[in-house]
Amino acid sequence: MKLLRRRSTEGDDMNMTPLIDVVFNLLVFFLVATSFQRIQRELQVALPRAKASEAVSMDIQPVAVTISRSGEISMGGTPVALGDLPKRLKAAMAAARKPRVFVRGDAKAYHEQVVAVLNACQEAGIHDISLATEE
């Protein structure tokens, strides 16, 4: 007569390492992908159109200054008063290897606000300034 043996359940555990690796890779991918869109998501502005425009190298992360349709100025997603802008730009550029400012002005914003931001950049000693446009 044959005796039935019970199988040992030890060692039959599922290996979770590949699953954890895949989840970690997905997490890193989404974190990196969303950081590339940070400048565009800062404020919803309708950029002006330009026929003669060129792409700006994003090797060095620029400081984005956004001017909304109503004339509100923000830097890094937080509102900034025009009088405080040069001081904030100097502080942001102190840590940068190569200071660069990316001005995103709404197409319907007053030209006066854009010029005021450019003057604040000059006052802060920043000369590498790019104006955002759409093709």
JOUR-V672879 format. One record per run of one state. SS is the DSSP state (hx for helix, st for strand, lp for the rest). FROM is the first residue (numbers start at 1). LEN is the number of residues. If there is no record, write none. Layout:
# JOUR-V672879
ss=SS from=FROM len=LEN
ss=SS from=FROM len=LEN
This chain:
# JOUR-V672879
ss=lp from=1 len=16
ss=hx from=17 len=20
ss=lp from=37 len=1
ss=hx from=38 len=4
ss=lp from=42 len=5
ss=st from=47 len=1
ss=lp from=48 len=1
ss=st from=49 len=1
ss=lp from=50 len=13
ss=st from=63 len=5
ss=lp from=68 len=5
ss=st from=73 len=3
ss=lp from=76 len=2
ss=st from=78 len=2
ss=lp from=80 len=2
ss=hx from=82 len=13
ss=lp from=95 len=6
ss=st from=101 len=6
ss=lp from=107 len=4
ss=hx from=111 len=13
ss=lp from=124 len=5
ss=st from=129 len=3
ss=lp from=132 len=2
ss=st from=134 len=1
ss=lp from=135 len=1
